[in-house]
């Protein structure tokens, strides 16, 4: 069950959650836009013609995943705009949060593909795959495992009264 801040109404809580979510989206949108722009310019480089089939497939995957991340991370804006003024902020926060999670998933995969492509060109395929696998584990731990452990109260420092002064199960 989600705890409320003392004296906070459901509408105030939805507003606070939406502001927090928008700030998170600002951070991720910048990263995905830079990655997406980088991937869009690669075919314009002279060395692009030298890519083998594997490298081209990894580039296509990275490009499409970055596009998916872009769609998911911008979708909350369109969703909010469509429901603006209809007193459905809690619904907007819920759906926007799900889009953000999807966007982070696509972004993590796009990062791995882009890193694999560059490392494949610089260090060779085997080394690139090993390093990219390690990066994937780090992303999975940092973006999914640690937050889920903190949410369940299993992570160090996840006890009530630590951090922002909220219980580990409280949305914000």
N, C-alpha and C positions, 0 to 999 in steps of 0.2 A: 504494500500500500504506500502511496506517495504522500510524504509529509508536506505540510504547508509551512511557510514562514509565518511567524506570529502576526495575526491581524491581516494577513494577505487574503484578498478575495480571489475567487477563481479567475475573474477577468484580469486582475493585477498579475496573478501568476502566469497566465497565458501571455500577457504582454512582456513580462520579464523573460520567460522562456523564448519568446520570439526574438527579442533583442539579443539574447545570448546566441541563439542559432544563427542570426544574421551575421554576427561577428565571426563565428566559426566559418560560415560560408565565404566571407570576405577573404579570409586567410587561404582557404583551399582554392577558391576561384583564381587567385593570382598564380598559384603554383600550376594549376591545370592549364591556364591560358598560356603561360610561358612554355610548358612542355608541348602543348598542341601547336603553338606557332613554330617551335623548333622542328617538330615532325612535319608540318606542312611545307617547310622550306627545304627539307632534305632532297626531294627530287630535283630541285633546281641546282644542286651542287654537281660539279663535274664528276666526282668520284661515285655518285649514285649509280651510274651505269655499270660500275664494276661489282656491284653487290651480287652475290650468288642467290640461288632460289631461297635458301633458308633465311638469309639476311633480309631479302625482300618480304618474305612472309612475316618475319618478326616486325619489320617496319609497318606492314599493313595492320597487323594485330595491335601494335602500339598506337597507331593513328586512330583506329576504330575505337579502341578502349579509351583513349583521350577524348574522342568525340562523345562517347557515352558518358564519361565523367563530366564533361562540359554540360551536356543536356541535363543530367541529374542535379548538378550543382546550381544551375540557373533556373530549373523548374520551380523551385519554391517561390521565386519572384513572380512568375506567371500565375501560379496557383493562388498566391496571396492577392494578386491584382484581380483575379476572377472572382474571389470571394470578399473583396474589400467592402467594408460597410455593411456586411450581412451578419455581424456578430457571431462569427464562426472562428474566432482566433484560435481556440483550443484545437479545432479540426485542422486548421492551417498549420499549427505547430506540429501536430502528429504526422501529417502527410509530408511536410517539409523535412522533418527529421528522418523519415524513411528515404526520401530522395537523397538527403545528405549521406546517409549510410551507403546507399547504392553508389553514389558518386565517389565516395572514398574507396569502395571496393574496386570500381573501374580504374580509379586513379592509381591504386596500389599495383594493379596488374599492368597498367600503362607504364608506370615507372620501371617496373621489372623488365618489360619488353624493351624500353628505350635504353636502359643500362646494358642489357644483354647485347643489343645491337652494337652499341659503341664499344663495349669490351670485346666482342667478337672480332671487330675490325682491328683493335689495338693489341689484344693479348691472345687471340685464337679462341676457337669455339669451346673447347673443353674447359679452359680456365674461365671463360665468360659464363658458362652454364653453372659452374661451381659457385662463383661469386654471386651470380644472380640468384641462385637458390638460397644462399646465405642472406642476401638482401630480402628475399621473400619471407624468410623466417623472422627477420628483424621487424619487417613491416607487420606481419601477422601478430607478433608479440606486442609491439607498441600500439597498434591501432585496434586490436581486437582482444587479445588475451589479457593484457594488463587492465584495460578498462572493464572487461567482464569480471575479472577477479575483484577489482575495486568495488564494482557494483554489488557483488555478492557479499562483500565484507571480508573476503579472504586475503586481500592484498595488504601488505604492511601499510599503515597509515590510513586505512580505510575505515577505521572505527569512528563512531559518531562523536562529534565534537572536534574532529581534526579537519584540516583543510578549510573549507568555506563555512564551517559551522553547521553543515546540514548533514542529515543522515545519509549513508551511502546509497540508499534507495530513492532519494528525492530527485526528481527531475529538476533541471535548471537549464 
